Amino acid sequence: MKRSLFKSFGIILGMIAFSACSIKQTPQSTLNDRLNFASVQTSLLLKKAMASQKIPRTVTEDGHMHWTREGFDWTEGFFPGTCWYLYEFTKDSKWKEAASHFQKKFEDHRLMPLYHDLGFVFHCSYGQGYRITGNNEYKKILIDAGNTLITRFNPKVGCIRSWDVDKGWQSKRGWEFPVIIDNMMNLEMLFELSKITGDKKYEDVAISHADVTLKNHFRPDISSYHVVDYDSITGEVRNKQTAQGYAHESEWARGQTWGLYGYTICYRYTKDIKYLKQAEKIADFIINHPSIPSDRIPYWDYDAPKIPNEPRDASAAAITASALIELDGYSDKDYLSEAKLILSNLSSAKYLAAEGENHNFILMHSVGSIPHNNEIDVPLNYADYYYVEALMRLYNLDNKEQNSLKN
């Protein structure tokens, strides 16, 4: 969608307003500084990872490094993905080598049908590597991962099953075919596979999943449920609940961002206006929510009972910023100003670690799952990934605009 003259004028006015509030359009030098810091800090983390030959995930409650699980870990793709982005920025081959080295550790997981997170894991690692290098071996691995992922698709439900319910804490919830809003993030790999292979089967699954989620996951105010449980035989909705939010009817912050990012992706590949409209609605819901603090870094759940004395979730903010940068390129609304404001605040001393601190993760103050008493007010590898992705998107956008002016 082409931007209107009204939007362009609005962006100029917005930039003037932001300047008056000392929140200016991010200069290229500042972006360079932020990305260079990300490179320096992640270099220190890389040394630890190489010494342990493990993938960093977060920090434990008692202050020790917590590595990803070797059997399967939904976060295992983010550290090599961050390395790929840093390679794209710096052109330093050490990042390419690091990304290749660490993603190799979970390569065999592409054939594991017990997990829905294959899109998260493989798109953020091998997918970024393929985008940047064109390595056909990476393409083959992505195809394998996609073929495994779509085995979890139930045509009667129209969705990919998120969790198996025969073991673990999921088995205690009474679910039959749970689908979580997070699963929208696995669709990017499927859309991309149809694009690079010409086989429509991946896109068909992605579109079906997106449509059924659009129908059932969202409340009238556009906030999303975390979990929708389906009857696997009839496809009917059984329950609408939460696993990581405060309550079944609350608004888990990161869940809202997964929906925003996911429907922005859907519009990127299909150009179906209903996905753009949904992404805009979710973005407006997040931006205008009365519980969002003035620095735009949300509490872990918008309805958490002790706000303002609740943990913030920098990971949700980073995901939102990255999604808004892309969404701004499709929409007649101005979402870029909000993205820049979020990134500016994430880059402040309140959330950005000092060099060599925070166990060498970039961002502080993220939340994994408070109901599980897990990863509360800690750094997270996916917070760093989406922060660096957002910076790279802004960096590439600024480069494109500067080149356009030159031409």
C-alpha positions in Angstrom: 0.0 0.0 0.0 1.4 3.4 -1.0 1.6 6.0 1.7 -0.7 9.0 1.2 0.5 12.6 1.1 -1.5 13.0 4.3 0.6 10.4 6.1 3.9 11.9 4.8 2.7 15.3 6.1 1.7 13.7 9.4 5.1 12.1 9.8 6.8 15.5 9.3 4.5 17.1 11.9 5.2 14.1 14.2 8.9 14.6 13.9 8.5 18.2 14.8 6.4 17.3 17.8 8.9 14.7 18.9 11.8 17.2 18.5 10.0 19.5 20.9 9.8 16.7 23.4 13.5 15.8 22.9 12.6 12.6 21.2 14.1 13.1 17.7 14.2 10.9 14.6 17.0 8.5 15.2 20.2 9.7 13.5 22.2 7.1 11.6 25.1 7.7 14.0 22.9 6.8 16.9 21.8 3.6 15.2 25.4 2.8 14.5 26.2 3.3 18.1 23.4 1.1 19.3 24.2 -1.7 16.9 27.9 -1.4 17.7 27.1 -1.7 21.4 25.0 -4.8 20.6 28.0 -6.2 18.7 30.4 -5.5 21.6 28.1 -6.9 24.3 27.2 -10.0 22.3 30.8 -10.6 21.6 31.3 -11.0 25.3 28.4 -13.3 25.4 29.8 -15.3 22.5 33.0 -15.9 24.4 31.0 -17.5 27.2 29.0 -19.5 24.8 32.0 -20.8 22.9 33.7 -21.7 26.2 30.7 -23.7 27.3 29.6 -24.9 23.8 26.1 -24.0 24.8 23.4 -21.5 23.7 22.6 -18.8 26.2 19.0 -18.3 27.1 18.7 -16.2 30.3 20.0 -15.8 33.8 18.8 -18.0 36.7 17.2 -16.5 39.9 20.4 -17.0 41.7 22.4 -15.2 39.1 23.9 -18.0 37.0 23.8 -18.4 33.2 20.9 -20.5 32.0 21.6 -22.3 28.7 19.0 -23.7 26.4 17.9 -27.3 26.9 19.7 -29.8 24.7 16.6 -31.9 24.0 14.6 -29.0 22.5 14.2 -25.4 23.5 11.9 -23.0 21.8 14.4 -20.2 22.3 17.4 -22.0 20.8 17.2 -20.2 17.5 17.4 -16.6 18.8 21.1 -16.4 19.7 22.3 -17.6 16.3 19.7 -15.3 14.8 21.2 -12.3 16.6 24.6 -13.4 15.3 23.2 -13.4 11.8 21.9 -9.8 12.2 25.2 -8.7 13.6 27.0 -10.3 10.6 24.6 -8.4 8.3 25.5 -5.2 10.1 29.3 -5.6 10.7 30.2 -7.9 7.8 32.6 -9.5 10.3 32.9 -13.2 9.4 33.1 -14.1 13.1 29.3 -13.6 13.4 28.6 -15.8 10.4 30.8 -18.5 11.8 29.2 -18.2 15.2 25.7 -18.4 13.8 26.5 -21.4 11.7 28.2 -23.1 14.6 25.4 -22.7 17.2 22.5 -23.4 14.9 24.2 -26.7 13.9 23.7 -27.8 17.5 20.0 -28.1 17.0 19.8 -29.0 13.3 18.4 -32.4 14.0 15.4 -30.8 15.8 14.0 -30.0 12.4 12.7 -33.6 12.3 11.1 -33.5 15.8 7.2 -33.5 15.4 6.5 -33.0 19.1 7.0 -29.2 19.0 5.2 -26.4 17.4 8.1 -23.9 17.8 9.9 -25.1 14.7 9.1 -21.8 13.0 10.5 -19.8 15.8 13.6 -22.0 16.0 14.5 -22.4 12.4 13.2 -19.2 10.8 15.1 -17.1 13.3 18.4 -19.0 12.7 18.6 -20.9 9.4 16.0 -18.6 7.8 18.0 -15.5 8.5 21.1 -17.3 7.4 19.5 -18.3 4.1 18.2 -14.8 3.6 21.6 -13.3 4.0 23.8 -16.0 2.4 21.6 -17.9 0.0 23.1 -21.2 1.3 21.1 -24.0 -0.2 21.9 -26.3 2.7 20.0 -23.9 4.9 17.1 -24.0 2.5 16.9 -27.8 2.7 16.9 -27.7 6.5 14.1 -25.1 6.4 12.1 -27.3 4.1 12.5 -30.3 6.5 11.4 -28.1 9.4 8.4 -26.9 7.5 7.4 -30.4 6.5 7.6 -31.5 10.2 5.7 -28.4 11.4 2.7 -29.0 9.1 2.2 -32.5 10.5 0.7 -30.7 13.5 -2.0 -29.1 11.4 -5.5 -30.5 11.8 -7.7 -29.6 8.9 -10.9 -30.0 10.9 -9.7 -27.4 13.4 -7.8 -25.4 10.7 -4.9 -24.8 13.0 -1.5 -26.1 14.0 -1.6 -27.7 17.4 0.6 -25.8 19.9 1.2 -28.2 22.7 0.8 -31.9 23.1 -1.3 -32.6 26.2 -0.2 -36.1 27.2 2.6 -35.1 29.5 4.0 -32.2 31.6 2.0 -29.3 33.0 -0.1 -29.1 29.8 -1.6 -32.5 30.6 -3.2 -31.0 33.8 -5.2 -28.3 32.1 -7.9 -30.5 30.5 -7.0 -29.3 27.0 -7.5 -31.4 23.9 -6.1 -29.3 21.0 -4.6 -26.1 22.4 -3.6 -23.3 20.1 -1.6 -20.3 21.5 -1.4 -16.8 20.1 2.4 -17.3 20.0 1.9 -19.8 17.2 1.3 -16.9 14.8 5.0 -16.5 14.8 5.6 -19.9 13.2 3.7 -18.9 10.1 6.6 -16.7 8.7 8.6 -19.8 7.9 5.7 -21.5 6.2 4.9 -18.4 4.0 8.6 -18.1 3.1 8.8 -21.8 2.2 6.0 -21.4 -0.3 7.8 -18.4 -1.7 11.1 -20.2 -2.2 9.8 -23.6 -3.2 6.7 -22.7 -5.2 4.8 -25.3 -3.2 1.5 -23.7 -1.9 0.9 -26.3 0.8 2.9 -24.3 3.4 1.0 -21.1 2.6 -2.3 -22.9 2.7 -1.7 -24.1 6.3 -0.4 -20.6 7.3 -3.5 -18.9 5.9 -5.9 -21.4 7.5 -4.2 -21.0 10.9 -4.2 -17.2 10.6 -7.9 -17.1 9.7 -9.1 -19.4 12.4 -7.0 -17.5 15.0 -8.5 -14.2 13.7 -11.9 -15.6 14.3 -11.5 -17.1 17.7 -8.5 -15.6 19.6 -9.6 -12.0 19.8 -12.1 -10.2 22.1 -14.3 -7.3 20.9 -11.6 -4.8 22.1 -9.0 -6.7 20.0 -7.1 -8.0 23.0 -6.2 -11.7 22.5 -6.6 -14.8 24.6 -3.5 -16.7 25.1 -4.9 -20.2 24.6 -7.9 -21.4 22.6 -8.6 -25.1 23.1 -10.4 -26.9 20.3 -12.3 -30.1 19.9 -10.0 -32.1 17.5 -13.0 -34.0 16.0 -15.5 -31.2 15.4 -13.2 -28.2 15.4 -15.4 -26.4 17.9 -13.9 -24.1 20.5 -13.9 -25.8 24.0 -12.2 -23.2 26.1 -10.5 -19.8 26.0 -7.9 -19.5 28.7 -4.3 -18.4 29.6 -1.1 -20.2 30.5 1.3 -17.3 30.9 -1.0 -14.3 31.6 -2.5 -13.1 34.9 -6.0 -14.5 34.3 -8.0 -16.1 31.6 -9.6 -12.8 30.7 -6.5 -10.7 31.2 -4.3 -9.2 28.5 -0.9 -10.9 28.6 1.5 -8.3 27.2 3.7 -10.5 25.0 0.7 -12.3 23.7 -0.6 -9.0 22.2 2.7 -8.5 20.5 2.8 -12.0 19.0 -0.5 -11.2 17.3 0.7 -7.8 16.1 3.8 -9.3 14.6 2.1 -12.3 13.2 -0.6 -10.5 11.3 1.9 -8.0 9.9 3.7 -11.0 8.5 0.5 -12.4 7.0 -0.1 -9.1 5.2 3.5 -9.0 3.9 3.0 -12.3 2.1 -0.6 -12.3 1.1 -1.5 -8.6 0.8 -4.9 -9.5 2.2 -6.3 -6.3 3.6 -8.0 -8.1 6.5 -4.6 -9.0 7.9 -3.4 -5.4 7.6 -6.6 -4.1 9.4 -6.1 -6.7 12.2 -2.4 -5.7 12.6 -3.5 -2.0 12.8 -6.2 -2.7 15.3 -3.8 -4.6 17.6 -1.2 -1.9 17.2 -3.7 0.8 18.2 -4.8 -1.3 21.1 -1.3 -1.6 22.4 -0.3 2.0 21.8 -3.5 3.4 23.4 -3.9 1.0 26.3 -4.3 2.9 29.6 -1.9 0.5 31.4 1.0 1.2 29.1 3.5 3.3 31.0 4.8 6.6 29.7 8.1 5.0 28.6 6.1 2.5 26.5 7.6 -0.6 28.1 4.6 -2.6 29.2 4.0 -4.5 32.4 4.0 -8.2 31.9 0.2 -8.2 31.8 -2.0 -5.2 31.3 -4.3 -6.3 34.0 -1.7 -7.4 36.6 -3.1 -6.6 40.0 -0.2 -4.6 41.5 0.4 -2.1 38.7 2.6 0.0 38.9 4.5 -2.4 41.1 4.6 -5.2 38.6 7.6 -6.3 36.4 8.0 -4.8 33.0 8.6 -6.9 29.9 11.3 -5.5 27.7 10.9 -8.5 25.4 7.3 -7.5 24.6 8.4 -3.9 23.9 11.2 -5.0 21.5 8.8 -7.3 19.6 6.3 -4.4 19.3 9.0 -2.0 18.0 10.1 -4.4 15.4 6.6 -5.2 14.2 5.6 -1.5 14.1 8.5 -0.6 11.9 7.4 -3.1 9.3 3.7 -2.3 9.8 4.4 1.4 9.2 5.6 0.5 5.7 2.2 -0.9 4.8 -0.2 1.4 6.7 -1.4 4.9 6.1 -1.0 5.5 9.8 2.2 6.6 11.5 3.6 3.7 13.5 7.2 4.6 13.0 7.2 7.3 15.7 6.0 4.9 18.3 8.6 2.3 17.3 11.4 4.9 17.6 10.1 6.0 21.0 10.1 2.4 22.3 13.6 1.8 20.9 14.8 5.1 22.4 13.6 4.0 25.8 14.9 0.5 25.5 18.3 2.0 24.7 18.3 4.1 27.9 20.2 3.1 31.0 17.0 1.8 32.6 16.8 -1.2 30.1 20.1 -1.3 28.2 22.8 -3.1 30.1 26.2 -1.6 30.7 29.0 -3.1 28.8 30.2 -6.4 30.4 27.2 -6.5 32.8 23.9 -8.3 32.8 25.8 -11.6 32.0 26.5 -9.9 28.6 22.9 -9.9 27.4 21.9 -6.6 25.8 18.5 -5.8 27.5 17.5 -6.0 31.1 14.0 -6.5 32.7 12.1 -9.1 30.7 9.6 -11.7 31.9 9.2 -15.3 30.8 6.3 -16.7 32.7 5.1 -15.4 36.1 2.4 -18.0 36.6 5.2 -20.6 36.2 7.5 -18.6 38.5 10.0 -18.7 35.7 12.3 -16.0 34.2 11.0 -13.0 36.1 12.8 -9.6 35.6 15.8 -11.2 33.8 17.5 -10.8 30.4 16.1 -13.1 27.7 17.8 -14.1 24.4 14.6 -13.3 22.4 14.4 -9.8 23.9 17.9 -9.2 22.5 17.0 -10.8 19.1 14.0 -8.6 18.5 15.8 -5.5 19.8 18.6 -6.0 17.3 16.1 -6.9 14.6 14.2 -3.6 15.2 17.5 -1.7 15.1 18.4 -3.4 11.8 15.0 -2.7 10.3 15.4 1.0 11.2 19.0 1.1 10.0 18.0 -0.4 6.6 15.0 1.9 6.4 17.2 4.9 7.0 19.8 3.7 4.4 17.0 3.2 1.9 15.7 6.7 2.5 19.1 8.2 2.2 19.9 6.4 -1.0 16.5 7.5 -2.4 17.4 11.2 -1.6 20.8 10.7 -3.4 19.1 9.3 -6.4 
